Amino acid sequence: MTFLPWSRRLAAPFLLSALAIAATVVHAHDANTNDAGDTNILARKVRASNGRFENVAMATAEGYAPIPCASGITGGAMGIHYVNAGYLKDDAVDLAKPEAVMYEPMADGKLKLVAVEYITSKGPASLEGQLFNFNSAPNRYGLGPFYELHVWAWKKNPTGTFADMNPNVSCDAMKMGD
């Protein structure tokens, strides 16, 4: 009988500490999560540095031009890339100057910002510790070998914040006018 009161005295502070830690973790998650549920530090920095592109007019004003919507062979898409040719040529990696800004076409004709892409021919490349993917030549883009990093900062990607294709993105709205 003396075992039960003793175990309660030991367990009570432990349980209170565990609850306090759990509450702190939940609060930290809520404070660091965007609408897409992303808690990645680099994605947060990308959103803060490139939020101006939510308005596609800002992208065009800064020299970005559209290329067709890119869909994946196995599903999903990258969306319409607005590419800045000057940034492609300079090979610099700058958080606030992505080489491509990616939009998902919506049924109402609007474009919704979903991600950015950093591209360089110099590598191996990284941005804030995140390694780029290497694409050899020849490739479907008609470019020489290059390194690229997609950052799905505005739309959750279940295959990862830095994956190429996003199964939650579609080019289907582009086909509606055909």
Stockholm file with secondary structure:
# STOCKHOLM 1.0

chainA/1-178         MTFLPWSRRLAAPFLLSALAIAATVVHAHDANTNDAGDTNILARKVRASNGRFENVAMATAEGYAPIPCASGITGGAMGIHYVNAGYLKDDAVDLAKPEAVMYEPMADGKLKLVAVEYITSKGPASLEGQLFNFNSAPNRYGLGPFYELHVWAWKKNPTGTFADMNPNVSCDAMKMGD
#=GR chainA/1-178 SS CCHHHHHHHHHHHHHHHHHHHHHHHHHHHHHTCCTTCCCCHHHHHHHHHHGGGGSHHHHHHTTEEEEEEEECTTSCEEEEEEEEHHHHHHCCCCTTSCSEEEEEECTTSCEEEEEEEEEESSSSCEETTEECEEECSSCTTCCCSEEEEEECCSSCCTTCTTCSCBTTCCCHHHHTTC
#=GC SS_cons         CCHHHHHHHHHHHHHHHHHHHHHHHHHHHHHTCCTTCCCCHHHHHHHHHHGGGGSHHHHHHTTEEEEEEEECTTSCEEEEEEEEHHHHHHCCCCTTSCSEEEEEECTTSCEEEEEEEEEESSSSCEETTEECEEECSSCTTCCCSEEEEEECCSSCCTTCTTCSCBTTCCCHHHHTTC
//
